């Protein structure tokens, strides 16, 4: 499997806090069958005042773990980019990294961003010649159970990602993410998802869940669909091909 959304660079955002945290996340991902991980630390200035130099410096220390995690394992550089005018400028100036150096970029919004703002923002990214991958679409209230809006974004040239945790069945009681899981299932049923990724932050509250999500999708939608959502589409992305 290939994981295109993770917070494995230590001491830069709300993901891994130490290099040992990073190692633990990567070891668990490898155990679950992941062989490539893109490090997509938050680029959201209001919350995480981390310099690009520190992102890059700490990434090199993470990259050095590759051979220690297991055979045929690779770690690539990227970012989860919270959209605003400054982020758009930095994308244009190539200050912010795309996914693995490709023409794809992982774009995030707030849960309450209106649809017209999402549409306008993604149009602006596309005009730069960059293909948006919309992070965890199940979070956005503007897309709630709305296949038409998601299809419109896809027709524009965008791709949709959901989190592996959102594929898991809701807990019987006290599941505060139940609404996201309901939306994720709706988008999967409508075949509006291109990528399942972990968005892993730690082993406690936000672990990878990639193996569980893969098994659920394989059982529900078939082997070919599972392969596409966890491997094939990601391979095309890394080759900079159209999906």
C-alpha positions, 0 to 999 in steps of 0.5 A: 500500500501507498499512504499519501497523507501522514504526519510523521515528521516529528516536532513540526505540527500535531503529529509525531513529537519525537523521532521515536514517535516517528519510528513507531508510526512507520513500523506500524505502517510497515506491519500493516502492509504500507511500503511508501509513505508521503510525509504531509505535515500541516502548512497552516501558519495560524496553528503551526509556526514552523519554518520550511527549513525545519520541515526539510531538516527534520524530514531528512532525519525521518528519511534516514529511517527508511532502511531500518523500517524494512525492505522496499520501504520509502518515505517521500516529502509533501505537505497538507496545505491549508488553503489561503491566499498565502498558501496559493502564493507559496504554491506558485513560487514553489515554496510549498512541496507537492506530493512527492515532487509531483504535480499533485498537491494535498489541499485542506479546508476548514470543516465550515468552509462554504462550497463556493470558497472550496470551488474557487480555491481549487480552481485557483490551484488548478490554474497554477497547473497543480492538481489538487487532492482534496484532503479528508472530504468527509470532514467538510459540511459543505459536501455533506452527502452531496454527490453533485458537488463532489462530482463537480469538483472531480470534473474540474480535475480534482481528486478526493481522499478520505481517511482510513479511520473513516472507513471503520464502522461506527462505535456503538456509543460515543463515536464523535466521528460517526457523521464522518464515517457516514459521509465516507461510506456515502462517497464510497458507495457513489464511487467518488473516492480516489484515495484512502490514506491514514492521516496518521498522527500517533499510535494512541488516538490517530494510528494508521488503520490502513490494514483494517480499512483495506480489508473492509473495502475489499470485502464491501466493494471487491479486490479491484476497488481496494487495490485502486484506492490503496495502491493503483491510483497512488502509483499513478499519482507518483508517476505524475499520470492522470488517474 
